[in-house]
Amino acid sequence: MYPTLSDLISDIFGIYIPLPVQSFGFFMAISLFAGGYVMLLELKRKESTGLLHPFRQKIVKGERAKPSELFLQGIIGFILGFKGFEAVFHYSDFVENPQNFVLSARGNILGGLIIAGLFTWLRYREKEKEKLEKPVVTEITVRPHQLAWNILLIAALFGLLGAKIFHNLENIDELISDPLGSIFSFSGLTFYGGLICGAAAVYYYAHRHGINWVVMSDTAAPGLILSYAIGRIGCHIAGDGDWGIPNDNPLPAWLSFLPSWLWAYDYPNNVLGISLKEDFEQMGLASLTGNAYPTPLYETLIGLLIFAALWILRKKITTGGFLFSIYLILTSIERFLIELMRVNVKYTVGTFAFTQAELLSVIMVLLGISGLFYFNRKGKSI
């Protein structure tokens, strides 16, 4: 596997270039931009059909720079300079473990002060150029698609927060044994936690700017599943532990046209630094080969199929909320089936044993089906 982008480049081109970029983070960034771009296209389309309308926003022009504004710029500059200068002067340490480096107390105070001063001065100069003798309040026209990247940023931040919270709740033992490592690690993310928290934050932001939550849901649906599908590529390439249960079975004859790693894989050199065979044995799972079902790849393939279906249906469905309801049903069925092939913590209630994702998948399917009935009865045209 390729824990870092440097490992991937080295294997493909035979040249090792030390880069402080983890493979998982790289593909997460690509997935966010891809999902954001798809959402941008949908926002523009809905504007052209009259579903979304421009709105007026008041702004103040000609004000002097506020002390709080300059202070914030200084803080941002100090953090960037504090870490940036340290990373430049100790690049090998930074590349070796960028996550620990960034989250540590290491830094260059002089660098922090220099960049803080620069940021503060630049902001002050910018406001001075725009200063008027008497500030005026004016209105500007804002089109919904201009908010796309703000929405993406909010979804990413709150989605990441929710994904970490749900993962830590699902793995309390890890959290107790290593609180800081569990909280600040970029691996170990729960999809439904990200979906719930990210959606709540986006809905709030959209509501404040006059975008109906039903329209926002349908707009976001194709981009959500596309982001998920691309993000799972990062999980596979980095080998972050999202693989499935042991698979010692040989490749079936009817699948002989596929490469063997699509059927069973042992994830060598994974980012966790573990042997799957030994890990399976510690969990009490029998494994002769140490191979597992490469479930992240399965999720990528199914996710791309769902995206294609939603992208085709988006112009054919005329009832608001239907597209998002279909998204909930399809993605939840996909996740439930994949959970049957993955190793996860199970909860037991009576005679039923289930994972957190299985429970949430069932709930989401029921919500999606309820949504179809609700929006069909409401009959709100999109």
C-alpha positions in Angstrom: 0.0 0.0 0.0 1.0 3.7 -0.1 0.6 5.5 3.2 1.9 8.7 1.6 1.8 10.3 -1.8 5.6 9.9 -1.9 5.2 6.1 -1.7 2.8 6.1 -4.6 5.0 8.3 -6.8 8.0 6.2 -6.0 6.3 2.9 -7.0 5.0 4.4 -10.3 7.9 6.5 -11.4 10.8 5.0 -9.4 11.6 8.4 -7.9 11.2 9.1 -4.2 10.2 12.8 -3.6 9.6 13.4 0.2 6.2 15.1 0.4 4.2 15.7 3.6 1.0 14.4 2.0 -0.8 11.3 3.2 -2.6 9.3 0.5 -5.8 9.2 2.4 -5.8 13.0 2.8 -4.9 13.5 -0.8 -7.9 11.5 -2.0 -10.2 13.1 0.6 -9.3 16.5 -0.9 -10.0 15.3 -4.4 -13.3 13.8 -3.3 -14.4 17.1 -1.7 -13.5 19.2 -4.7 -15.3 16.7 -7.0 -18.4 16.8 -4.9 -18.3 20.5 -4.6 -18.0 21.0 -8.4 -21.0 18.7 -9.0 -23.0 20.7 -6.4 -21.9 23.9 -8.1 -23.3 22.6 -11.4 -26.5 21.7 -9.8 -26.9 25.0 -8.1 -26.4 26.8 -11.4 -28.9 24.4 -13.1 -31.6 25.1 -10.4 -31.0 28.8 -10.8 -31.6 28.5 -14.6 -34.9 26.6 -13.9 -36.1 29.3 -11.5 -35.9 27.0 -8.4 -33.3 29.2 -6.8 -33.2 32.9 -6.9 -30.6 35.6 -6.2 -30.9 37.5 -3.0 -29.7 40.9 -1.8 -27.1 41.2 0.9 -26.1 44.3 2.8 -22.4 45.2 3.2 -20.6 48.1 4.7 -18.0 49.8 2.5 -15.3 52.2 3.6 -14.9 51.1 7.2 -11.5 51.2 8.9 -10.0 48.0 10.0 -11.4 46.9 13.3 -9.0 45.8 16.2 -10.7 42.4 16.4 -10.2 41.9 12.6 -6.5 42.8 12.8 -6.1 40.6 15.9 -7.7 37.6 14.0 -5.4 38.1 11.1 -2.4 38.2 13.4 -3.5 35.0 15.1 -3.9 33.2 11.7 -0.5 34.6 10.6 1.2 33.5 13.8 0.0 30.0 13.5 1.0 29.7 9.9 4.4 31.2 10.5 5.0 29.3 13.7 4.4 25.9 12.0 5.5 26.9 8.5 9.0 28.1 9.4 9.5 25.1 11.6 8.4 22.8 8.8 10.8 24.4 6.4 13.8 24.3 8.7 13.1 20.7 9.8 11.5 19.3 6.7 12.6 15.7 7.2 10.8 15.6 10.6 7.8 17.2 9.0 7.7 14.6 6.1 8.3 11.7 8.5 5.1 12.3 10.4 3.2 15.5 9.3 0.2 14.8 11.4 2.1 14.6 14.7 4.3 17.5 13.6 1.3 19.8 13.0 -0.5 18.8 16.2 2.6 19.0 18.4 3.8 22.1 20.3 6.8 22.5 17.9 7.2 25.7 16.1 9.3 28.8 15.3 8.3 31.8 17.4 10.2 34.3 15.3 8.6 32.9 12.1 5.2 33.2 13.8 5.8 36.8 14.7 7.0 37.7 11.2 4.0 36.2 9.4 1.6 37.6 12.1 3.0 41.1 11.5 2.8 40.7 7.7 -0.8 39.5 7.8 -1.8 42.3 10.1 -0.1 44.9 8.0 -1.6 43.6 4.7 -5.1 43.6 6.1 -4.6 47.1 7.6 -3.3 48.4 4.2 -6.1 46.8 2.3 -8.8 48.5 4.6 -7.0 51.8 4.4 -7.1 51.8 0.6 -10.9 51.2 0.8 -11.6 53.7 3.6 -14.1 56.4 3.0 -14.6 59.5 4.9 -18.1 58.2 5.8 -18.7 54.5 5.5 -21.8 53.6 3.4 -24.2 50.6 3.6 -24.8 49.1 0.2 -26.5 46.0 -1.2 -25.0 43.4 -3.5 -26.7 40.7 -5.4 -25.6 37.2 -4.4 -26.5 34.1 -6.5 -26.9 30.8 -4.7 -24.1 29.1 -6.8 -21.7 31.7 -5.4 -22.1 30.0 -2.0 -21.1 26.6 -3.3 -17.5 26.6 -1.9 -18.7 28.1 1.4 -21.1 25.2 1.7 -18.4 22.7 0.8 -16.1 24.1 3.5 -18.8 23.9 6.1 -19.7 20.4 5.0 -16.1 19.3 5.2 -15.4 20.8 8.7 -18.6 19.6 10.4 -18.5 16.3 8.4 -15.0 15.6 9.7 -16.0 16.5 13.2 -19.1 14.3 13.1 -17.2 11.4 11.5 -14.6 11.5 14.3 -17.3 11.7 17.0 -19.3 8.7 15.7 -16.1 6.7 15.2 -14.9 7.3 18.7 -18.3 6.5 20.1 -18.1 3.2 18.2 -14.6 2.5 19.5 -14.7 3.6 23.1 -11.8 1.2 24.0 -9.4 3.0 21.5 -10.5 6.4 22.8 -9.9 5.5 26.4 -6.5 3.9 25.7 -5.2 6.8 23.5 -7.5 9.9 23.8 -5.3 12.3 21.9 -4.4 9.8 19.2 -8.0 8.8 18.7 -9.3 12.4 18.6 -6.6 13.9 16.3 -6.0 11.0 14.0 -7.0 11.5 10.4 -7.9 7.9 10.1 -11.0 6.3 11.6 -13.9 8.2 10.2 -17.6 7.0 10.3 -19.6 7.9 7.2 -22.9 8.4 8.9 -21.5 10.7 11.5 -20.1 12.9 8.8 -23.4 12.8 6.9 -25.5 13.8 9.9 -23.3 16.5 11.3 -22.3 17.9 7.9 -25.9 17.9 6.7 -27.1 19.7 9.8 -24.5 22.5 9.4 -25.2 22.9 5.7 -29.0 23.1 6.2 -28.5 25.8 8.8 -26.2 27.8 6.5 -28.5 27.3 3.5 -31.6 28.3 5.5 -29.9 31.6 6.6 -29.3 32.4 2.9 -32.9 31.6 1.8 -32.2 28.2 0.2 -35.0 25.7 0.8 -33.8 22.6 2.6 -35.6 20.3 0.2 -33.9 21.9 -2.8 -30.6 21.8 -1.0 -30.9 18.1 -0.3 -31.6 17.2 -3.9 -28.8 19.5 -5.0 -26.3 17.8 -2.7 -27.2 14.2 -3.3 -25.2 13.4 -6.4 -22.1 15.2 -5.1 -22.3 13.4 -1.7 -22.1 9.9 -3.2 -19.4 10.9 -5.7 -17.3 12.3 -2.8 -17.8 9.1 -0.9 -16.8 6.9 -3.8 -13.6 8.8 -4.4 -12.8 9.0 -0.7 -12.9 5.2 -0.5 -10.1 5.0 -3.1 -8.0 6.8 -0.5 -9.0 4.2 2.1 -7.9 1.4 -0.1 -4.6 2.9 -1.3 -3.6 3.9 2.3 -4.8 0.7 3.8 -6.5 2.5 6.7 -8.3 -0.6 8.2 -11.6 -0.4 6.2 -11.0 -3.8 4.6 -13.4 -6.7 5.1 -13.4 -10.0 6.8 -10.8 -12.8 5.9 -11.1 -14.2 2.4 -9.0 -17.3 1.8 -11.2 -18.4 -1.1 -9.6 -18.6 -4.5 -10.9 -16.3 -7.3 -14.0 -17.9 -8.7 -13.7 -19.1 -12.3 -16.6 -16.8 -13.4 -14.5 -13.8 -12.2 -11.2 -15.0 -13.7 -11.2 -11.9 -15.9 -10.6 -9.7 -12.8 -7.3 -9.1 -11.1 -6.9 -11.2 -8.0 -6.6 -8.1 -5.7 -10.2 -7.2 -6.5 -11.3 -10.4 -4.9 -8.8 -10.8 -2.0 -5.9 -8.6 -0.7 -3.6 -8.6 2.2 -2.9 -4.8 2.2 1.0 -4.9 2.6 2.7 -1.8 3.9 -0.6 -0.4 5.1 -0.7 2.9 7.0 -1.5 1.1 10.3 1.7 -0.9 10.0 0.0 -4.2 10.9 -0.1 -7.7 9.4 -3.7 -8.6 8.5 -3.1 -12.3 9.3 -1.8 -11.5 12.8 -4.6 -8.9 13.3 -7.2 -11.5 12.3 -5.8 -14.0 14.7 -5.9 -11.5 17.6 -9.6 -11.0 16.8 -10.2 -14.7 16.8 -10.8 -14.9 13.1 -9.3 -17.8 11.1 -7.2 -16.7 8.2 -4.7 -18.9 6.3 -3.5 -16.3 3.8 -4.1 -13.0 5.6 -6.2 -11.8 2.7 -9.4 -9.8 3.2 -12.2 -8.6 1.0 -11.1 -5.2 -0.4 -14.4 -3.6 0.6 -13.3 0.0 0.0 -13.0 -0.8 -3.7 -16.4 -2.4 -3.7 -17.8 0.8 -2.2 -16.1 2.9 -4.8 -17.6 0.8 -7.7 -21.1 0.8 -6.2 -20.8 4.5 -5.3 -20.0 5.4 -8.8 -22.9 3.4 -10.1 -25.3 5.2 -7.7 -23.8 8.6 -8.7 -24.5 7.7 -12.4 -28.1 6.8 -11.6 -28.7 10.0 -9.6 -27.1 12.1 -12.2 -29.4 10.6 -14.9 -32.5 10.9 -12.7 -31.9 14.5 -11.5 -33.5 16.0 -14.6 -36.3 13.4 -14.8 -37.7 13.7 -11.3 -40.1 16.5 -10.8 -41.0 16.1 -7.1 -38.8 17.8 -4.6 -37.1 15.6 -2.0 -37.4 12.4 -4.2 -33.8 12.5 -5.4 -32.4 12.8 -1.9 -34.8 10.0 -0.6 -33.5 7.7 -3.4 -30.0 8.6 -2.4 -30.7 7.7 1.2 -32.2 4.3 0.2 -29.4 3.3 -2.3 -26.5 4.4 -0.2 -27.9 2.8 3.0 -28.5 -0.5 1.3 -25.0 -0.4 -0.1 -23.5 0.3 3.3 -25.6 -2.4 5.1 -24.5 -5.0 2.6 -20.8 -4.0 2.9 -21.1 -4.1 6.7 -21.8 -7.8 6.4 -18.3 -8.2 4.9 -16.4 -6.0 7.3 -14.9 -6.4 10.8 -16.6 -3.9 13.2 -17.7 -3.6 16.8 -21.1 -5.3 17.2 -23.8 -4.3 19.7 -26.1 -7.0 21.1 -29.8 -6.4 22.0 -31.5 -9.6 22.9 -30.8 -12.1 20.2 -29.8 -9.4 17.7 -26.1 -8.4 17.0 -25.5 -5.4 14.8 -22.9 -2.7 14.1 -23.5 1.0 14.4 -23.5 1.4 10.6 -26.0 -1.5 10.2 -28.4 0.2 12.6 -28.0 3.6 11.0 -28.4 2.0 7.5 -31.8 0.6 8.5 -32.9 3.9 9.9 -31.7 5.8 6.8 -33.5 3.3 4.5 -36.7 3.8 6.5 -36.3 7.6 6.3 -35.7 7.4 2.6 -38.9 5.3 2.0 -40.8 7.6 4.3 -39.5 10.6 2.3 -40.8 9.1 -0.9 -44.3 8.8 0.5 -44.1 12.2 2.2 -42.9 14.2 -0.8 -45.2 12.3 -3.2 -48.2 13.4 -1.0 -46.9 16.9 -0.7 -46.2 17.0 -4.4 -43.8 19.9 -4.3 -42.4 20.5 -7.8 -38.7 21.1 -8.3 
